[in-house]
Amino acid sequence: MAQPNLLDVDWSKIPAPADDGGAAHLAGMMLPPVSLRATDDTMVALSALKGRTVVFAYPRTGEPGKIALVDDWDMIPGARGCTPQTCAFRDLYAELKTAGAAHVFGLSTQSTDYQAEMASRLHLPFPVLSDEKLALTRALKLPTMEVAGLTLIKRLALIIDDARIRHVFYPVFPPDQNAGDVLEWLKKNPAKS
């Protein structure tokens, strides 16, 4: 199925993901010393970042007019919505920074080359991290799904304070509201200085 408009989604026709408990263990965990390549061509170790970091993870962004990974992509709970989620974080980026996010990153298991095209096309003000080798995904035991022989991260968002996961948003639905939910949480829970 072609994906002509990745942003125009009727969420009432898309199945919502259930809370399968796949992220229940994450709050309170320290991040492992794993470095990931970012779309700004740097290597980022989330565990080395000081202050508050927001990381939103998603299965896989599509490309306008390209064929979906599988015909029933939209019917896989939690699969559809990566571009709307990413655009919402883009649109609220300045507010997230004002609310205390020192760093904001997207995260998927797609290659940096694939992510770089998307980051450029969507004019993202933040880098996207590639966990193509699943190093961080496995170290944190992030919830995943298998689609067309690929391991994809289930959609979630992490608030990280000095390398410790402080809060987890999971499951996330609808995806385009995740950035707003994160922003509200940041406003209600300021980082400790």
Backbone as a printed PyTorch tensor [residue, N CA C, xyz], in Angstrom:
tensor([[[  0.8440,  -1.1740,   0.0000],
         [  0.0000,   0.0000,   0.0000],
         [  0.8910,   1.2390,   0.0000]],

        [[  0.6040,   2.1790,  -0.8890],
         [  1.3770,   3.4270,  -0.9550],
         [  0.9990,   4.3290,   0.2080]],

        [[  1.9480,   5.1440,   0.6280],
         [  1.7230,   6.0700,   1.7350],
         [  1.8310,   7.5010,   1.1930]],

        [[  0.7760,   8.0150,   0.5330],
         [  0.8720,   9.3310,  -0.0960],
         [  1.0150,  10.4710,   0.8990]],

        [[  0.3180,  10.4050,   2.0200],
         [  0.4230,  11.4690,   3.0170],
         [  0.6310,  10.8370,   4.3800]],

        [[  1.8310,  10.9980,   4.8930],
         [  2.1800,  10.3580,   6.1570],
         [  1.6220,  11.0880,   7.3700]],

        [[  1.1340,  12.3100,   7.1650],
         [  0.6430,  13.1010,   8.2950],
         [ -0.8710,  13.0650,   8.4510]],

        [[ -1.5830,  12.7380,   7.3880],
         [ -3.0440,  12.7600,   7.4210],
         [ -3.5560,  11.3780,   7.8260]],

        [[ -3.7980,  11.2160,   9.1370],
         [ -4.1910,   9.9110,   9.6570],
         [ -5.4780,  10.0540,  10.4700]],

        [[ -6.4460,   9.1890,  10.1940],
         [ -7.6600,   9.1210,  11.0050],
         [ -7.3960,   8.0780,  12.0960]],

        [[ -7.0370,   8.5670,  13.3020],
         [ -6.6270,   7.6540,  14.3750],
         [ -7.7420,   6.7190,  14.8190]],

        [[ -9.0030,   7.0870,  14.5370],
         [-10.1140,   6.2120,  14.9290],
         [-10.1290,   4.9230,  14.0970]],

        [[ -9.4040,   4.9120,  12.9790],
         [ -9.3630,   3.7200,  12.1210],
         [ -8.0780,   2.9150,  12.2980]],

        [[ -7.2380,   3.3500,  13.2340],
         [ -5.9530,   2.6880,  13.4730],
         [ -6.0220,   2.0000,  14.8430]],

        [[ -5.6350,   0.7370,  14.9400],
         [ -5.7000,   0.0630,  16.2410],
         [ -4.6640,   0.6270,  17.2230]],

        [[ -5.1300,   0.9090,  18.4260],
         [ -4.2380,   1.4190,  19.4810],
         [ -3.4460,   0.2630,  20.0810]],

        [[ -2.1760,   0.5160,  20.4200],
         [ -1.3940,  -0.5360,  21.0710],
         [ -1.8560,  -0.7260,  22.5130]],

        [[ -1.7930,  -1.9600,  22.9880],
         [ -2.1260,  -2.2590,  24.3830],
         [ -0.8700,  -2.1330,  25.2320]],

        [[ -1.0590,  -1.8680,  26.5170],
         [  0.0870,  -1.8530,  27.4200],
         [  0.4270,  -3.2950,  27.7490]],

        [[  1.4810,  -3.7900,  27.1040],
         [  1.8930,  -5.1780,  27.2910],
         [  2.9240,  -5.3340,  28.4050]],

        [[  3.2000,  -4.2320,  29.1220],
         [  4.1690,  -4.2820,  30.2030],
         [  5.6110,  -4.2540,  29.7240]],

        [[  5.8250,  -4.1040,  28.4220],
         [  7.1620,  -4.1770,  27.8510],
         [  8.1170,  -3.0730,  28.2780]],

        [[  7.5800,  -1.9900,  28.8680],
         [  8.4390,  -0.8880,  29.3160],
         [  8.3870,  -0.6990,  30.8270]],

        [[  7.7120,  -1.5960,  31.5280],
         [  7.5070,  -1.4320,  32.9750],
         [  8.8120,  -1.4160,  33.7640]],

        [[  9.8470,  -2.0400,  33.2500],
         [ 11.1260,  -2.1460,  33.9600],
         [ 12.0350,  -0.9310,  33.7590]],

        [[ 11.6830,  -0.0150,  32.8730],
         [ 12.6180,   1.0300,  32.4690],
         [ 12.7930,   2.1700,  33.4740]],

        [[ 11.7100,   2.5970,  34.1210],
         [ 11.8260,   3.7360,  35.0510],
         [ 12.8210,   3.4030,  36.1600]],

        [[ 13.7810,   4.3000,  36.3560],
         [ 14.7990,   4.1160,  37.3790],
         [ 16.0900,   3.5010,  36.8630]],

        [[ 16.0660,   2.9370,  35.6750],
         [ 17.2790,   2.3080,  35.1220],
         [ 18.3200,   3.3580,  34.7520]],

        [[ 19.5810,   2.9820,  34.9080],
         [ 20.6820,   3.8010,  34.4080],
         [ 20.9400,   3.3920,  32.9570]],

        [[ 21.2680,   4.3670,  32.1390],
         [ 21.5620,   4.0590,  30.7440],
         [ 22.9490,   3.4280,  30.6200]],

        [[ 23.0830,   2.4490,  29.7560],
         [ 24.3850,   1.8220,  29.5440],
         [ 25.2630,   2.7330,  28.6690]],

        [[ 26.5800,   2.5450,  28.7130],
         [ 27.4860,   3.3610,  27.9050],
         [ 27.5190,   2.8950,  26.4490]],

        [[ 26.4290,   3.1470,  25.7340],
         [ 26.2980,   2.7580,  24.3280],
         [ 26.2930,   4.0350,  23.4950]],

        [[ 27.1240,   4.0850,  22.4780],
         [ 27.1490,   5.2330,  21.5740],
         [ 26.4060,   4.9060,  20.2890]],

        [[ 25.5830,   5.8470,  19.8490],
         [ 24.7930,   5.6740,  18.6320],
         [ 25.1010,   6.8050,  17.6570]],

        [[ 25.0980,   6.5000,  16.3720],
         [ 25.3090,   7.5300,  15.3590],
         [ 24.0350,   8.3630,  15.2150]],

        [[ 24.2360,   9.6740,  15.1120],
         [ 23.1260,  10.6120,  14.9770],
         [ 23.1070,  11.2090,  13.5740]],

        [[ 21.9770,  11.7670,  13.2060],
         [ 21.8240,  12.3530,  11.8800],
         [ 22.6540,  13.6140,  11.6970]],

        [[ 23.2150,  14.1800,  12.7730],
         [ 24.1320,  15.3120,  12.6250],
         [ 25.5770,  14.8250,  12.5220]],

        [[ 25.7400,  13.5300,  12.2490],
         [ 27.0350,  12.8750,  12.0410],
         [ 27.9280,  12.8810,  13.2790]],

        [[ 27.3170,  12.8530,  14.4550],
         [ 28.0710,  12.7060,  15.6950],
         [ 27.7490,  11.3370,  16.2870]],

        [[ 28.5540,  10.9280,  17.2500],
         [ 28.2570,   9.7320,  18.0290],
         [ 27.7440,  10.2170,  19.3770]],

        [[ 26.6150,   9.6930,  19.8140],
         [ 25.9800,  10.1520,  21.0450],
         [ 25.8750,   8.9890,  22.0260]],

        [[ 26.4070,   9.2030,  23.2200],
         [ 26.2210,   8.2670,  24.3290],
         [ 25.2480,   8.9460,  25.2920]],

        [[ 24.0090,   8.5160,  25.2880],
         [ 22.9980,   9.1300,  26.1580],
         [ 23.4280,   9.0720,  27.6190]],

        [[ 24.1840,   8.0490,  27.9710],
         [ 24.6260,   7.8860,  29.3570],
         [ 25.6040,   8.9770,  29.7830]],

        [[ 26.2190,   9.6730,  28.8440],
         [ 27.2090,  10.7080,  29.1580],
         [ 26.6160,  12.1110,  29.1940]],

        [[ 25.3490,  12.2440,  28.8390],
         [ 24.7370,  13.5730,  28.7660],
         [ 24.3160,  14.0570,  30.1450]],

        [[ 24.6060,  15.3040,  30.4110],
         [ 24.2120,  15.9300,  31.6790],
         [ 22.8610,  16.6170,  31.4950]],

        [[ 22.1280,  16.7060,  32.5840],
         [ 20.8350,  17.3760,  32.5420],
         [ 19.7390,  16.4470,  32.0680]],

        [[ 18.6460,  17.0540,  31.6180],
         [ 17.4540,  16.2990,  31.2250],
         [ 17.4550,  16.0560,  29.7160]],

        [[ 17.2070,  14.8200,  29.3590],
         [ 17.1630,  14.4140,  27.9540],
         [ 15.8090,  13.7760,  27.6690]],

        [[ 15.2320,  14.1310,  26.5260],
         [ 14.0030,  13.5090,  26.0420],
         [ 14.3670,  12.6710,  24.8250]],

        [[ 13.9930,  11.4010,  24.8580],
         [ 14.1920,  10.5040,  23.7190],
         [ 12.8440,   9.9010,  23.3700]],

        [[ 12.4160,  10.1100,  22.1290],
         [ 11.1880,   9.4450,  21.6850],
         [ 11.5790,   8.4090,  20.6420]],

        [[ 11.1120,   7.1980,  20.8420],
         [ 11.4390,   6.0800,  19.9510],
         [ 10.1980,   5.6920,  19.1660]],

        [[ 10.4480,   5.2340,  17.9530],
         [  9.3540,   4.8580,  17.0640],
         [  9.7980,   3.7000,  16.1820]],

        [[  8.8300,   2.9500,  15.6250],
         [  9.2110,   1.7870,  14.8190],
         [  9.9810,   2.1450,  13.5430]],

        [[  9.4120,   3.0440,  12.7290],
         [ 10.0050,   3.2590,  11.4130],
         [  9.2640,   4.3670,  10.6840]],

        [[  9.9760,   5.3850,  10.2540],
         [  9.3210,   6.4150,   9.4450],
         [  9.1980,   5.9270,   8.0130]],

        [[  8.1460,   6.3680,   7.3610],
         [  7.9360,   6.0330,   5.9580],
         [  8.4480,   7.1470,   5.0630]],

        [[  8.3520,   6.9050,   3.7660],
         [  8.6950,   7.9220,   2.7830],
         [  7.4600,   8.1820,   1.9390]],

        [[  7.1020,   9.4700,   1.7490],
         [  5.9080,   9.7790,   0.9660],
         [  5.9440,   9.1180,  -0.4150]],

        [[  4.8100,   8.4950,  -0.7780],
         [  4.6900,   7.8810,  -2.0910],
         [  5.3630,   6.5280,  -2.2250]],

        [[  6.0680,   6.0780,  -1.1850],
         [  6.7390,   4.7750,  -1.2340],
         [  5.8100,   3.7010,  -0.6750]],

        [[  6.1200,   2.4970,  -1.0080],
         [  5.3290,   1.3580,  -0.5410],
         [  5.6180,   1.1270,   0.9480]],

        [[  4.5680,   0.8220,   1.7060],
         [  4.7330,   0.5120,   3.1280],
         [  5.5580,  -0.7680,   3.2850]],

        [[  6.1650,  -0.9270,   4.4420],
         [  6.9980,  -2.0970,   4.7250],
         [  6.2200,  -3.3990,   4.4930]],

        [[  4.9850,  -3.4280,   4.9540],
         [  4.0750,  -4.5490,   4.7100],
         [  2.7000,  -3.9780,   4.3820]],

        [[  1.8810,  -4.7480,   3.6560],
         [  0.5800,  -4.2510,   3.2120],
         [ -0.3230,  -3.8080,   4.3520]],

        [[ -0.2700,  -4.5160,   5.4790],
         [ -1.1760,  -4.2060,   6.5870],
         [ -0.5000,  -3.3700,   7.6780]],

        [[  0.5230,  -2.5650,   7.3210],
         [  1.2720,  -1.7500,   8.2870],
         [  0.3370,  -0.9790,   9.2060]],

        [[ -0.6640,  -0.3150,   8.6380],
         [ -1.5670,   0.5140,   9.4440],
         [ -2.3610,  -0.2910,  10.4660]],

        [[ -2.5210,  -1.5850,  10.2430],
         [ -3.3180,  -2.4040,  11.1380],
         [ -2.4890,  -3.0620,  12.2380]],

        [[ -1.1710,  -2.8550,  12.2190],
         [ -0.3220,  -3.3570,  13.3010],
         [ -0.4180,  -2.3450,  14.4400]],

        [[ -0.9510,  -2.7210,  15.6040],
         [ -1.0960,  -1.7520,  16.6930],
         [  0.2330,  -1.0590,  17.0260]],

        [[  0.2110,   0.2610,  16.9560],
         [  1.3900,   1.0430,  17.3040],
         [  2.3640,   1.2820,  16.1670]],

        [[  2.1060,   0.7270,  14.9850],
         [  3.0520,   0.8970,  13.8790],
         [  2.9040,   2.2620,  13.2090]],

        [[  1.6950,   2.6240,  12.8420],
         [  1.4740,   3.8600,  12.0800],
         [  1.6360,   5.0830,  12.9770]],

        [[  2.2550,   6.1220,  12.4510],
         [  2.2980,   7.3950,  13.1700],
         [  3.6700,   7.9270,  13.4890]],

        [[  4.7150,   7.3460,  12.9050],
         [  6.0780,   7.7790,  13.2270],
         [  6.3430,   9.2000,  12.7390]],

        [[  5.8850,   9.5180,  11.5430],
         [  6.0920,  10.8730,  11.0210],
         [  5.2690,  11.8910,  11.8070]],

        [[  3.9770,  11.6550,  12.0960],
         [  3.2380,  12.6180,  12.9240],
         [  3.8640,  12.8160,  14.3090]],

        [[  4.3690,  11.7470,  14.9240],
         [  5.0190,  11.8590,  16.2320],
         [  6.2620,  12.7340,  16.1120]],

        [[  7.0780,  12.4690,  15.1130],
         [  8.3150,  13.2240,  14.9130],
         [  8.0220,  14.6930,  14.6310]],

        [[  7.0280,  14.9680,  13.8010],
         [  6.6780,  16.3610,  13.4790],
         [  6.1450,  17.0970,  14.7070]],

        [[  5.4420,  16.3990,  15.5820],
         [  4.9490,  17.0370,  16.8080],
         [  6.1170,  17.4250,  17.7110]],

        [[  7.1320,  16.5720,  17.8180],
         [  8.3210,  16.9360,  18.6030],
         [  9.0570,  18.1060,  17.9430]],

        [[  9.0980,  18.1180,  16.6200],
         [  9.7040,  19.2430,  15.9010],
         [  8.9580,  20.5430,  16.2320]],

        [[  7.6330,  20.4860,  16.1520],
         [  6.8250,  21.6870,  16.3460],
         [  6.8810,  22.2130,  17.7770]],

        [[  7.0980,  21.3250,  18.7460],
         [  7.1540,  21.7380,  20.1520],
         [  8.5920,  21.8060,  20.6850]],

        [[  9.5630,  21.6980,  19.8060],
         [ 10.9620,  21.6410,  20.2280],
         [ 11.3500,  22.8240,  21.1170]],

        [[ 11.0520,  24.0390,  20.7030],
         [ 11.4390,  25.2240,  21.4940],
         [ 10.7770,  25.1840,  22.8630]],

        [[  9.5140,  24.7540,  22.9170],
         [  8.8120,  24.6830,  24.2040],
         [  9.3870,  23.5860,  25.0950]],

        [[  9.7720,  22.4630,  24.5020],
         [ 10.3980,  21.3920,  25.2770],
         [ 11.7080,  21.8840,  25.8970]],

        [[ 12.4930,  22.6270,  25.1180],
         [ 13.7550,  23.1770,  25.6270],
         [ 13.4710,  24.1660,  26.7660]],

        [[ 12.4880,  25.0340,  26.5790],
         [ 12.1310,  26.0080,  27.6120],
         [ 11.6610,  25.3100,  28.8840]],

        [[ 10.9970,  24.1610,  28.7260],
         [ 10.4760,  23.4060,  29.8740],
         [ 11.5460,  22.5410,  30.5420]],

        [[ 12.7940,  22.6330,  30.0750],
         [ 13.8670,  21.9510,  30.7870],
         [ 14.5830,  20.8280,  30.0590]],

        [[ 14.1960,  20.5390,  28.8310],
         [ 14.8900,  19.4880,  28.0910],
         [ 16.2030,  20.0450,  27.5400]],

        [[ 17.3160,  19.5990,  28.0920],
         [ 18.6290,  20.0360,  27.5840],
         [ 18.9060,  19.4100,  26.2230]],

        [[ 18.3660,  18.1950,  26.0120],
         [ 18.5920,  17.4630,  24.7730],
         [ 17.2880,  16.7890,  24.3540]],

        [[ 17.0500,  16.7160,  23.0430],
         [ 15.9110,  15.9960,  22.4810],
         [ 16.4500,  15.1480,  21.3290]],

        [[ 16.0480,  13.8800,  21.2980],
         [ 16.4680,  12.9730,  20.2370],
         [ 15.3060,  12.0960,  19.8060]],

        [[ 15.2480,  11.7760,  18.5290],
         [ 14.4340,  10.6910,  18.0310],
         [ 15.2970,   9.4410,  18.0450]],

        [[ 14.6760,   8.2640,  18.0020],
         [ 15.4100,   6.9950,  18.0370],
         [ 14.6370,   5.9330,  17.2690]],

        [[ 15.3270,   5.2600,  16.3520],
         [ 14.7350,   4.1040,  15.6750],
         [ 15.8550,   3.1400,  15.3090]],

        [[ 15.4690,   1.9930,  14.7650],
         [ 16.4620,   1.0090,  14.3400],
         [ 16.7970,   1.1640,  12.8610]],

        [[ 16.3240,   2.2220,  12.2430],
         [ 16.6570,   2.4910,  10.8450],
         [ 18.0940,   3.0020,  10.7370]],

        [[ 18.6640,   2.8900,   9.5540],
         [ 20.0260,   3.3520,   9.3350],
         [ 20.0910,   4.8760,   9.4040]],

        [[ 21.2710,   5.3900,   9.7080],
         [ 21.4620,   6.8440,   9.7560],
         [ 21.1760,   7.4670,   8.3990]],

        [[ 21.5340,   6.8070,   7.3030],
         [ 21.2520,   7.3530,   5.9670],
         [ 19.7500,   7.5190,   5.7560]],

        [[ 18.9850,   6.5180,   6.1330],
         [ 17.5320,   6.5870,   5.9960],
         [ 16.9900,   7.7110,   6.8810]],

        [[ 17.4590,   7.7690,   8.1180],
         [ 17.0020,   8.8040,   9.0540],
         [ 17.3900,  10.1980,   8.5700]],

        [[ 18.5810,  10.3390,   7.9770],
         [ 19.0570,  11.6580,   7.5310],
         [ 18.1400,  12.2280,   6.4510]],

        [[ 17.6540,  11.3730,   5.5490],
         [ 16.7110,  11.8360,   4.5240],
         [ 15.4570,  12.3860,   5.1910]],

        [[ 14.9370,  11.6530,   6.1540],
         [ 13.7270,  12.0620,   6.8530],
         [ 13.9680,  13.3390,   7.6520]],

        [[ 15.0980,  13.4280,   8.3470],
         [ 15.4040,  14.6060,   9.1650],
         [ 15.5070,  15.8530,   8.2970]],

        [[ 16.0930,  15.7100,   7.1280],
         [ 16.2060,  16.8390,   6.2000],
         [ 14.8380,  17.2180,   5.6360]],

        [[ 14.0750,  16.2160,   5.2010],
         [ 12.7570,  16.4590,   4.6030],
         [ 11.8060,  17.1280,   5.5910]],

        [[ 11.8880,  16.7220,   6.8690],
         [ 10.9730,  17.2610,   7.8800],
         [ 11.5570,  18.4640,   8.6270]],

        [[ 12.7710,  18.8860,   8.2720],
         [ 13.4200,  20.0630,   8.8790],
         [ 13.4990,  19.9240,  10.4060]],

        [[ 14.0560,  18.8190,  10.8700],
         [ 14.1240,  18.5620,  12.3060],
         [ 15.2230,  19.4080,  12.9590]],

        [[ 14.9180,  20.0390,  14.1020],
         [ 15.9130,  20.8370,  14.8190],
         [ 16.7290,  20.0060,  15.8090]],

        [[ 16.4980,  18.7050,  15.8570],
         [ 17.1900,  17.7980,  16.7770],
         [ 17.6800,  16.5860,  15.9870]],

        [[ 18.7160,  15.9080,  16.4940],
         [ 19.2180,  14.7120,  15.8150],
         [ 18.3320,  13.4890,  16.0810]],

        [[ 18.4190,  12.5550,  15.1680],
         [ 17.7690,  11.2580,  15.3240],
         [ 18.8890,  10.2200,  15.4310]],

        [[ 18.7470,   9.3220,  16.4020],
         [ 19.7630,   8.3070,  16.6860],
         [ 19.4060,   6.9840,  16.0210]],

        [[ 20.4180,   6.3400,  15.4630],
         [ 20.2200,   5.0340,  14.8400],
         [ 20.7110,   3.9280,  15.7650]],

        [[ 19.7930,   3.0260,  16.1110],
         [ 20.1760,   1.8250,  16.8670],
         [ 20.0360,   0.6220,  15.9380]],

        [[ 20.6110,   0.7780,  14.7490],
         [ 20.5110,  -0.2340,  13.7010],
         [ 21.0480,  -1.5920,  14.1660]],

        [[ 22.0650,  -1.5720,  15.0090],
         [ 22.6480,  -2.8270,  15.5100],
         [ 21.9710,  -3.3000,  16.8050]],

        [[ 20.9590,  -2.5750,  17.2640],
         [ 20.1440,  -2.9420,  18.4300],
         [ 20.9280,  -2.9400,  19.7470]],

        [[ 22.0310,  -2.2230,  19.8100],
         [ 22.8600,  -2.2140,  21.0200],
         [ 22.1100,  -1.6230,  22.2110]],

        [[ 21.5160,  -0.4470,  22.0490],
         [ 20.7680,   0.1740,  23.1440],
         [ 19.4650,  -0.5800,  23.3970]],

        [[ 18.8040,  -0.9720,  22.3320],
         [ 17.5400,  -1.7120,  22.4440],
         [ 17.7190,  -2.9610,  23.2950]],

        [[ 18.7790,  -3.6990,  23.0310],
         [ 19.0190,  -4.9340,  23.7970],
         [ 19.4880,  -4.6400,  25.2160]],

        [[ 20.3680,  -3.6410,  25.3660],
         [ 20.8960,  -3.3220,  26.7000],
         [ 19.7870,  -2.8770,  27.6470]],

        [[ 18.8250,  -2.1190,  27.1400],
         [ 17.7100,  -1.6510,  27.9760],
         [ 16.5050,  -2.5860,  27.9330]],

        [[ 16.5700,  -3.5920,  27.0680],
         [ 15.4240,  -4.4910,  26.8510],
         [ 14.1840,  -3.6800,  26.4790]],

        [[ 14.3590,  -2.7700,  25.4980],
         [ 13.2340,  -1.9700,  25.0250],
         [ 12.2020,  -2.8850,  24.3760]],

        [[ 10.9290,  -2.5280,  24.4710],
         [  9.9030,  -3.3330,  23.8150],
         [ 10.0510,  -3.2370,  22.2940]],

        [[  9.9790,  -4.3670,  21.6280],
         [ 10.1500,  -4.4030,  20.1740],
         [  9.0320,  -5.2020,  19.5200]],

        [[  8.9800,  -5.0770,  18.1950],
         [  8.0910,  -5.8970,  17.3810],
         [  8.8800,  -6.3630,  16.1680]],

        [[  8.5230,  -7.5000,  15.6540],
         [  9.1660,  -8.0520,  14.4580],
         [  8.2070,  -7.8590,  13.2880]],

        [[  8.6940,  -7.1660,  12.2510],
         [  7.8830,  -6.9270,  11.0610],
         [  8.7720,  -7.1250,   9.8390]],

        [[  8.3490,  -7.9660,   8.9340],
         [  9.0680,  -8.2210,   7.6770],
         [ 10.5370,  -8.5620,   7.9310]],

        [[ 10.7940,  -9.3350,   8.9880],
         [ 12.1490,  -9.7550,   9.3050],
         [ 12.9980,  -8.7010,   9.9960]],

        [[ 12.4060,  -7.5660,  10.3400],
         [ 13.1300,  -6.4840,  11.0110],
         [ 12.6870,  -6.3690,  12.4630]],

        [[ 13.6260,  -6.0290,  13.3420],
         [ 13.2950,  -5.7380,  14.7280],
         [ 13.1150,  -4.2360,  14.8530]],

        [[ 11.9180,  -3.8230,  15.2560],
         [ 11.5700,  -2.4080,  15.3750],
         [ 11.2140,  -2.0820,  16.8190]],

        [[ 11.6040,  -0.8980,  17.2730],
         [ 11.2740,  -0.4650,  18.6360],
         [  9.8090,  -0.0540,  18.6670]],

        [[  9.0940,  -0.5190,  19.6770],
         [  7.7270,  -0.0450,  19.8610],
         [  7.7780,   1.4090,  20.3320]],

        [[  6.7710,   2.1640,  19.9540],
         [  6.7340,   3.5980,  20.2350],
         [  6.7020,   3.8770,  21.7390]],

        [[  7.6430,   4.7170,  22.1770],
         [  7.6980,   5.1330,  23.5800],
         [  8.4700,   6.4370,  23.6660]],

        [[  8.4400,   7.0520,  24.8250],
         [  9.2580,   8.2450,  25.0790],
         [  9.8530,   8.1160,  26.4730]],

        [[ 11.1050,   8.5430,  26.5940],
         [ 11.8300,   8.4730,  27.8570],
         [ 12.2390,   9.8730,  28.2960]],

        [[ 12.0830,  10.1470,  29.5800],
         [ 12.6620,  11.3370,  30.1980],
         [ 13.8460,  10.8240,  30.9990]],

        [[ 15.0330,  11.3390,  30.6840],
         [ 16.2680,  10.8620,  31.3020],
         [ 16.9310,  12.0210,  32.0320]],

        [[ 17.2460,  11.8370,  33.3000],
         [ 17.9630,  12.8330,  34.0920],
         [ 19.3370,  12.2880,  34.4390]],

        [[ 20.3770,  12.9190,  33.8800],
         [ 21.7530,  12.5020,  34.1700],
         [ 21.9210,  10.9860,  34.0690]],

        [[ 21.5160,  10.4370,  32.9470],
         [ 21.6970,   9.0200,  32.6020],
         [ 20.7350,   8.0540,  33.3000]],

        [[ 19.8230,   8.5510,  34.1380],
         [ 18.8260,   7.6790,  34.7830],
         [ 17.4530,   7.9600,  34.1790]],

        [[ 16.7520,   6.8970,  33.7930],
         [ 15.4160,   7.0580,  33.2270],
         [ 14.4640,   7.4660,  34.3500]],

        [[ 13.9120,   8.6520,  34.2080],
         [ 13.0270,   9.2020,  35.2410],
         [ 11.5720,   8.8590,  34.9790]],

        [[ 11.1570,   8.9010,  33.7040],
         [  9.7550,   8.6520,  33.3810],
         [  9.6640,   8.0110,  31.9940]],

        [[  8.6550,   7.1600,  31.8290],
         [  8.4430,   6.4590,  30.5610],
         [  7.0110,   6.6840,  30.0990]],

        [[  6.8550,   7.0450,  28.8400],
         [  5.5400,   7.1220,  28.2040],
         [  5.4120,   5.8810,  27.3190]],

        [[  4.4830,   4.9780,  27.7040],
         [  4.3000,   3.7270,  26.9680],
         [  3.0070,   3.0710,  27.4170]],

        [[  2.1820,   2.5820,  26.5460],
         [  2.2530,   2.7870,  25.1100],
         [  1.9000,   4.2350,  24.7550]],

        [[  2.2080,   4.6150,  23.5350],
         [  1.9420,   5.9700,  23.0630],
         [  0.8840,   5.8880,  21.9730]],

        [[ -0.2430,   6.5780,  22.1910],
         [ -1.3030,   6.6360,  21.1800],
         [ -2.2790,   7.7430,  21.5460]],

        [[ -2.7060,   8.5500,  20.6020],
         [ -2.1750,   8.6430,  19.2520],
         [ -0.7870,   9.2800,  19.2500]],

        [[  0.0410,   8.8870,  18.2960],
         [  1.4340,   9.3280,  18.2910],
         [  1.6250,  10.8440,  18.2150]],

        [[  0.7360,  11.5250,  17.5060],
         [  0.9120,  12.9700,  17.3350],
         [  0.6560,  13.7630,  18.6140]],

        [[  0.1660,  13.1140,  19.6640],
         [ -0.0560,  13.7940,  20.9410],
         [  1.0720,  13.5480,  21.9500]],

        [[  2.0280,  12.6880,  21.5970],
         [  3.0950,  12.3200,  22.5150],
         [  3.9430,  13.5260,  22.9330]],

        [[  4.3100,  14.3710,  21.9830],
         [  5.1490,  15.5360,  22.3150],
         [  4.4310,  16.4660,  23.2870]],

        [[  3.1370,  16.6610,  23.0930],
         [  2.3570,  17.4960,  24.0150],
         [  2.2890,  16.8910,  25.4010]],

        [[  2.1340,  15.5650,  25.4690],
         [  2.1100,  14.8830,  26.7670],
         [  3.4580,  15.0160,  27.4760]],

        [[  4.5430,  14.8800,  26.7190],
         [  5.8840,  15.0350,  27.2890],
         [  6.0730,  16.4650,  27.7940]],

        [[  5.6450,  17.4420,  27.0090],
         [  5.7720,  18.8410,  27.4040],
         [  5.0270,  19.1120,  28.7130]],

        [[  3.8150,  18.6040,  28.8250],
         [  3.0370,  18.8110,  30.0600],
         [  3.7430,  18.1650,  31.2490]],

        [[  4.2930,  16.9700,  31.0530],
         [  5.0090,  16.2970,  32.1390],
         [  6.2220,  17.1200,  32.5530]],

        [[  6.9710,  17.6440,  31.5930],
         [  8.1520,  18.4610,  31.9100],
         [  7.7660,  19.6950,  32.7210]],

        [[  6.6620,  20.3130,  32.3620],
         [  6.2230,  21.5160,  33.0860],
         [  5.8380,  21.1850,  34.5310]],

        [[  5.2290,  20.0200,  34.7310],
         [  4.7840,  19.6340,  36.0700],
         [  5.8990,  19.0300,  36.9260]],

        [[  6.9740,  18.6090,  36.2780],
         [  8.0730,  17.9170,  36.9770],
         [  9.4100,  18.5410,  36.5900]],

        [[  9.6850,  19.7680,  37.0660],
         [ 10.9340,  20.4030,  36.6610],
         [ 12.1470,  19.6060,  37.1140]],

        [[ 13.1930,  19.6690,  36.3120],
         [ 14.4340,  18.9630,  36.6480],
         [ 15.0450,  19.5950,  37.8980]],

        [[ 15.6230,  18.7470,  38.7280],
         [ 16.2970,  19.2540,  39.9280],
         [ 17.6440,  19.8310,  39.5160]],

        [[ 17.9560,  21.0090,  40.0450],
         [ 19.2290,  21.6540,  39.6810],
         [ 20.3650,  21.1310,  40.5180]]])
